[in-house]
């Protein structure tokens, strides 16, 4: 698990969709542990940060729509974290990540 500082550094240094997907998946796979460190506002911050990266990433994503769709879905989980957690709990995040990892297993290295 990463610290607040490490996550911030990873996000600020992320330049590709793979960089963003890696940190999103790490956090959502271990959401219960991260909830012990952070409030839901921090998850919302990650969602906003990822949303702001979309215009730059769109230029990179031509021909890689599966990754873009996965990134968008994971970003929405962060962006509206409280609702998704309240309605589905940690298991929802883990199942969502597993589904995306399976879908992208040939295109993204985890």
TORMIKE-987644 format. One line per field, with one value per residue (C-alpha): residue in one letter; x, y, z. Coordinates in pm, whole numbers, plus 50000, padded with zeros to 5 digits. Layout:
REM residues N
code: [A/...]
c1: [X/...]
c2: [Y/...]
c3: [Z/...]
//
This chain:
REM residues 110
code: [X/X/X/X/X/X/X/X/X/X/X/X/X/X/X/X/X/X/X/X/X/X/X/X/X/X/X/X/X/X/X/X/X/X/X/X/X/X/X/X/X/X/X/X/X/X/X/X/X/X/X/X/X/X/X/X/X/X/X/X/X/X/X/X/X/X/X/X/X/X/X/X/X/X/X/X/X/X/X/X/X/X/X/X/X/X/X/X/X/X/X/X/X/X/X/X/X/X/X/X/X/X/X/X/X/X/X/X/X/X]
c1: [50000/50109/50109/49923/50251/50339/49997/50020/50364/50246/49947/50154/50413/50155/50183/50009/49679/49874/50018/49672/49516/49793/49735/49355/49358/49603/49385/49051/49182/49291/49010/48952/49311/49312/48987/49180/49423/49202/48856/48620/48717/49062/48908/48705/49028/49178/48866/48888/49261/49199/48912/49142/49392/49134/49199/49570/49502/49250/49529/49724/49428/49345/49307/49299/48937/48927/49182/49001/48668/48830/49001/48673/48487/48752/48767/48392/48433/48675/48477/48159/48331/48083/47783/47957/48100/47768/47579/47832/48102/48460/48348/48202/48538/48727/48486/48502/48881/48889/48656/48867/49193/49049/48933/49266/49496/49647/49692/49797/50075/49991]
c2: [50000/50352/50654/50976/51134/50839/50840/51213/51171/50883/51085/51394/51190/50986/51053/50756/50577/50276/50490/50601/50255/50105/50337/50325/49945/49930/50154/49994/49639/49736/49981/49851/49921/50262/50353/50314/50583/50822/50976/50944/51300/51175/50922/51207/51407/51117/51112/51485/51459/51177/51365/51661/51432/51317/51580/51496/51123/51143/51241/50932/50697/50692/50323/50212/50261/49962/50132/50463/50304/50122/50440/50630/50361/50350/50730/50742/50498/50743/51050/50931/50705/50739/50634/50330/50224/50272/50073/49799/49797/49686/49376/49593/49762/49433/49274/49580/49573/49198/49245/49523/49334/49038/49257/49433/49141/49156/49533/49654/49513/49511]
c3: [50000/49924/50151/50073/49962/49737/49571/49508/49354/49133/49013/48940/48751/48556/48186/48026/48065/48195/48476/48582/48549/48763/49059/49026/49030/49321/49535/49449/49495/49845/49921/50273/50371/50208/50387/50713/50592/50395/50405/50111/50015/49922/49683/49532/49492/49295/49075/49006/48935/48687/48522/48466/48291/48033/47762/47750/47760/47476/47239/47345/47329/46961/46879/47243/47336/47577/47798/47779/47870/48164/48281/48264/48461/48735/48747/48806/49097/49258/49158/49330/49581/49869/49659/49510/49845/50023/49760/49686/49951/49902/49714/49436/49385/49388/49140/48914/48914/48847/48551/48407/48464/48279/47991/47960/48040/47693/47681/48029/48248/48619]
//
